[in-house]
Amino acid sequence: MLKVYQQQNGGLRGMALSDADPIPADAIWIDMLSPTNEERRKVNSLLHMEMPTRADMEEIEVSSRLYQEDGGIFLTTLILSNMETDSPVADVVSFVLTQDKLVTIRYIDPQPFKTFAARCERGSPVGQRAEMVLMTLLDVIIDRMADVLERAGAEIEAVSREIFQPREGKVMQSADFQDVLRRLGRKHDLTGKMRESLLSVSRVLSFLTPAMEGKPNKDVRTHIKTLTRDVQSLQDHTSFLGSKLNYLLDATLGLINIDQNNIIKIMSVAAIVFLPPTLFASIWGMNFHFMPELNEPFFYPIALLVIVISGILPYWWFKRRGWL
């Protein structure tokens, strides 16, 4: 899908184009969502440069993602989508900045692009030049990541309270531990992808800093510095959340080990208690030639008493030593 945005009343007005529609020459932002070959050809023809293909965007080398060519600045970064779900998706998005146009090429539809498009439709100021549109769009993307990290931090704190401050009278069972591990795993996956995305955005901003040195617009350079500081703070917070997740994971596994040790201890106590009585009962029960309890009326109750005492004494001794 190809959508173009033109200036109108201080903002940008979006318009979806079909394959037959030409791209307006005064378009400031050209948004390409899963573009077809025809849409790609039209943009290439308008800008007299080759837009990166899907294969180009997936190259992991920095030189393949950040470069200047034919008078344009090509930036490819990793953006997260579906961050509000349990299955966030990370995919590459390319920004091509020319003298008077911004082109975005993407194969996902993350929330920041929807938010930015809605802001444009409302007539909110997003910049009159292509570079300021790029700065505003990056600002929206970073704000979205900050909101997701804030929510993730609150959810991680809730898991921490559940682990260390369970409700009174509630004992965590195996199903509870499994649920905690799943939740920690999902948050670890989210923060890992968020860390990778923030690193990618940080590289984009670092590349833009010298690329914009020759531009007359000082606001762009100031905006880049502000965004760089924001990204750095988010990276620090993401690292903190990652460390906390590792700590909670270790603590949960430790609690599981304690729970398993308690089960093993119960089995050990049962073995200790029943082993001596079983030994006496086996000795007397297998003695077929000499069975005094058949002749002595009180011998059988005495044998039962000995069996009971032989079970109580080991338990009492282990309890006294503090081994149970």
Secondary structure, DSSP 8 states (H G I E B T S, - for coil): -EEEEEEETTEEEEEEE-TTS---TT-SEEEEES--HHHHHHHHHHHTS----HHHHT--SHHHHEEEETTEEEEEEEEEE-TTSSS-EEEEEEEEE-SS-EEEEESS--HHHHHHHHHHHTT----SSHHHHHHHHHHHHHHHHHHHHHHHHHHHHHHHHHHHS--TT----HHHHHHHHHHHHHHHHHHHHHHHHHHHHHHHHHHHHHHTTT-S-HHHHHHHHHHHHHHHHHHHHHHHHHHHHHHHHHHHHHHHHHHHHHHHHHHHHHHHHHHHHHHHHHHHHT--S--GGGT-TTHHHHHHHHHHHHHHHHHHHHHHHT--
